[in-house]
Amino acid sequence: MCMVEMSSASGMDHFDRLPDSLLLLIFNRIGDVKALGRCGVVSRRFHSLLPQVENVVVRVDCVISDDDVSSSASGSADKSRGAFTSLCRLFFGGIVKPLQALGQFFGPKKSNSSSGSSSLAVGGGVSGEDDDLDQNGVTHHSPTQVLKNFKEVRFLRIELPSGELGIEDGVLLKWRADFGSTLDNCVILGASSVIYHFPAKNLHSQDNNSDEFIVNAGGNGNGDDNGSIPESFYTNGGLKLRVVWTISSLIAASARHYLLQPIIAEHKTLDSLVLTDADGQGVLCMNKDQLEELRVKPLSASSASKRTLVPALNMRLWYAPHLELPDGTVLKGATLVAIRPSEQSAVKKEVSDGSWVSAAFEEPYGTAAKMLVKRRTYCLEMNSF
């Protein structure tokens, strides 16, 4: 308040005394495009500095399919799409008032819906006569459009409102995938049910495939002493469920990768790109070398399904009927799957060392991965799809 009064009395704006480097440091700490949009309308100086921001976070509030958008415009709706069809045709909407400030910074950008080149869109209510409006008055812009005036983005994080894979309450399913022009590796962690140590967080679901009833009688919390998968795992549907988890996670990851192409092509300054979700279900990561590889190497993609084609894969699986973590959390039917393209097996370290596998997840799931890789390893193969 004192600074405002002094500024009014002296006619001086004390923000003008801050160097550009300090303002950019603040903007990079803010990151979120909605907050940066608000900053951009504070002053012309702030507006002129925003294109230099290097760290940008795009948080999406809701997801709708392009079919929903087109049907809304025509007065009809088609909500019969399956989870993966909708995934491959994501449109984001619902970031309304916070993005109104971006109108002056980004300007109205009309989406070319007939080209079919943009599968991702950020909804925003950005004013302008060229905006694409649905019947609820919500405008839709692709992340490529929203990020267009950020000229020096190095670290980009896009967060979906939820994971794509529908799983039952109490079931744990997490994945992390690294991509270049195609899949480099993928790690999947699943459990048929989770029992948390603290009663307030207690979450326990019945496993439809009934592999959770196998509890270690020895009391060490790590399943069978020799780490072998029990015969019941193959007969009661446990293996089939894990195959479904694996394929579903790979499809979700490859669909996300496909949708990132326009952003990667537009922003050649990128050093890191992460596409995750608020549920923490899946994380797709690309580093600087992988981003450059995608730019120079043709992408093997399926235009029909709108996802990157996955090559033939080598997979290793670890399983524990009952896995107790140091914090007291218990994973029943705990499963870890580490995946790499078959062609990489001769030039990259074996996954059995666990170095990149256990580093794929945050705690306590990183510890779960470390515990699982010490158990007996089972090798699998999968053809390209």
N, C-alpha and C positions, 0 to 999 in steps of 0.2 A: 504494500500500500504506500509506504514511504517513497519507494522508487517511482511509483506512478505519479505521486504528487510532485516529486522533484522534477520529473520529466515534464510535467505540465507547466511547472513554474519556469523552468529554464528553456523549454521548447526543445529539449534534447531527448532522443530515444536512446536509452542506455543499451538496448540490444545492438545498436550500431557499433558499440565499442567492443563487442565480442568478435574475435577473429573468425573467419570462415572455417578454419580447421576445427575450432571448438564446436561450432554449430553442426558441422558434419559429423563430429564424434557423437553429439547428442542424437542427431537424426539416425545414425547407424545403430545406436542403442535402442531407439524406439522401434525401428524395423517395420512394424505393422503398417500396411498400405493405407488402412483407414485413418490411423492417427497421423500418418504423413500427409494425407490429403487435407486434414484439418490444419496442419502446420503450413501447408502451401498457400492458404488464403489469409494467413496472418499478415504477411508483407510481401512485397515484390522481391525482396532479398531472399526470404525463405523460399519463395517460389522458384527463384533462379538457381538455388543450391540443390534442390531435390533431385535433379537429374544426375548428380554426382554421388548419391547414396549408394553404398556398396552392399549393405546387408538389408535384405527385404524379406518380409514374411507376409504371405497371403493366406488369411484364414477365411474359410468358406463357411457360411452359416447354414445352408441347406442345399440339397441336391435334387434336381429334377432332370428328366430326360429330354432330349430334343423333340421327341414325339409329343411329350406333354406340352412343350412350348408351342409347337405348331398347331396342336389340337386346341389349345386355349385360344389361339388367334382365330380359329375357324368356328369356335363355339362348341367343340366336341372334345372329349378326353378319352385317351386309351391308356388304361393302367394295367394292362395285362402282361407287361414286359417282365421277363425273369430278371433275377439279380444280376447276372453277368451281361445280359443285353443292355440293361440300364447302365451298368458300369461302363460299358464301352461307348456309351453315348451320353456322357455326363454333361449336364448343364447346371451351373451354380446360380442360385438366386437367393434373395433375402438380405443381402447387405445393403440396406436401403439408405437411411439417413446418414450414417457415417461416410458413405461414399459420395454424397452429394457435393462435398467439398472438392472431390477429385475432378469435377466437371471443368473447373477453371484450369486445372493443371494438365489433365490428359486431353481435355476437349472431347466433344461428342464423336464417337467412332461407330459407324454403322456396320453391323455384322453382315457378312455376305452369306446368308443361309443357303443360297443355291449352290455355292461352291462345295460345301460339305467338307471344307478343309479344317474347320474348327470344331472340335468335339468337346472342348471345355469352355465354360462361360461363367463369369462372375456377375451376379445380379447386383444392381446397385442403385437405381433411382437417380443416376447421373442425368442431369437435365440437358436438354438439347433437342431440337426438332428432328435430328437424324437418329436419335436413340431408338432402339427396338423395344417396344413396350408390349407386355402381355396384357391380358384382360384385367389383371389386378394392378396395372400401372407400375410394375416392376421392370426395370431395364436390365438387359443382359449384355455382358461384355466378356470376351474371352480373356484369360490371363495374359495372352500375348498383347491384347489391346490395353489392358490395365497397366502393364509393365512397359509399354512402348517408350515412354519418355524417361525411363530410368536407363541412362546410357552406360553406366559403369557398374552394373550389378555383378558382384563376385560371389556372394553367398545368398542363395535363394532357397526359401523353405515354403512349401505349399501344404496346407493342412486341410484335409477333408473333414466334414463334420462327423463322420463315422466310418467304420470299416465296411467293406463291401460284402464280406462273407457272413451270412446269417447262421449263427450257432445258438445252441440252446443255453439257457441260463446255467451258469456254473461251469460250463465247458471252457477250457483255456485253449486259445489258438492264436499264436503270434508268428509273424514271419518277417524276415529282412532279406532283401534282394539287392544285389549290386549289378548294374548294367553298364555295358559300353554300347556297341552297336547291337549286341544281343546279350543274353544272360551270362554274367561272369560267375556268379554263385548265388545260392539261396539257402537260408537256414530256417527251418520251421520247428517251432516248439508247441506241443499240444499236450493236453491232459483231459481225461474224461470227466474229472471233477477236481475241485480245489477245496481244501479245508484250511481256512486261515487260523492262525494261532489265537488271535484276539476274538473273543465272542462277538464283539460288536461288528466285526467284519466277517463273521462266519458265513461261508457260502458253500453249500454242498448240494450237488445235483446228482441224480441217478444217471448212470451211464447206460444208455439204451443198448449198448453192446455188452454190458455186464462183465467187462474185464476189471472193474474196480473192486470186485469182492476179494481179489487175491491180495492178501496182506501178509507181510513178512512176519512169520511167527518168531523169528530169532530176535526181533527187537532192534535191529540196527537201522531200520527205516529205509533200506535200499533194495528191497526185493530179494530175489533168489541169490544165494551166496555166489554162485558161479556166473551170474549175470545173464543167464540164458532166458530166452523168451519161452514162457510156458505154452504147452500144447493148446490150452484153451484159447490163447490169443488168436490162433488160426481158425478155430472152429466156431467161435461165438461171434464173429464179425468184427473183432478188434482190428485185424489187419486191413480188412476192406475199408473200415472207417478211416484209417490212417492214409490209405491210398487216396480217398476222397479229399481229405485235408490237403494232401500234397498237391494234387492236380488243381484244386480250387485256389490254393495260394499262388501257384505258378501262373494261372490264368489271370488272377487279380494283378499280380506284379507285371506281367507282360502287357496288360491293358493299360496300366498306369504309364508304363514306359512309352507305349505308342502315342499316348496323348500329350507327352512332353515335347515331341519333335518341334512344333512351331516355336516354342519358347527357347529351346536350345539353339535353333537356327538363328533366331533374332538376337540373342545375347551371347556374343562371342567372348565376352570378358568373364563369363562364369567360371569359377574355380570349384564350386560345390553346389549341388542341387539335391534337395531332399523332398520327397513327396510322401507325406505321412497322413495320419488321421487322428482325430481327437480321442478315439477309443484306444489308441496304441496297438491296434491289431496288426497293421502292416507298415513297413518302412521301405521305400525304394530310395537308394542312394547312388549318386554318380559323382566321382571326383573329376579333377581337371583332365586327366589323361583319358578317362572314359568318355567325357563330354566331347573331347576333340576326336576321339575314335568314331563317335557317332556322326560327327560332321563330315568326316572324310571317307568313311566306309559305308557302302550302301546298306540300308536297313532291310532286313528280311522280315517282311510284315504281311499279315493277312488283312487285305482291305475289307473283306466280307465281315470278319469278326472284329476288326479294328483293334488288333493287338499285335505285338511283336511275336514272330514265330520262335518257339523254343527249340534248340537243337537236341540231338540225342544226349542223354544225361546219364552220369554215374551218380548213384545215391548211396549214402550210408545211413543206417538207422540204428538208434539206440533206444532201448525200452526198459522201463522199470515199473512193475505193477504198483509199487508203493514207494514214493520218494519223499523223504522228510528233509526239508531245508533247515539250515542253522537257525533261522528265525522262528521255527516251529510250523511254518506252512507245509502242508502235505499235498503233494500232487499224486493223484491216483491214475494209473494208466499213463504215466508220463512218457512222452515220445519225443525224440529229437531226430530230425532228418537234415542231413547236410548234402547239398546238391551242387555239382559242377558239370559243365559240358564234358562229354567223353573225350573230346580232342585235347582238353587241358590236362588230362591225367599224366601225360608224359613230361610236361614241362613245369607243372606246379606241384608244390608240396602236397603230400597226402593229407586228407582231412582228418586222419586219425590223431594228428598231433593236437588238435583241439584249439589251436591258437586263434584262428579266425572264427571258429564256430562259437566258442564260449564268449567271444567279444561282441557277438551280434545283438545281445539283449542287455537292457539295463537290469539292475538288481531288483528283486531277488532272482530274476530269471537267468541272469548270467551265471549265477552260482549253480542253478539247476542244470544248465548246459554243461558246466564243468564237471558236475557229478555224473551226468549221463555218459559223457565221452570216456569215462573210466571203465564203463561196463563193456560187455561183449558187443562187437560191431557186426552188423549184418549188411551185406552189400546187395544192391538192387540196380537194375538198369531200366531206362525208359526211353522209348523212341521219341523222335521229334514230333511236335504237334503244334 
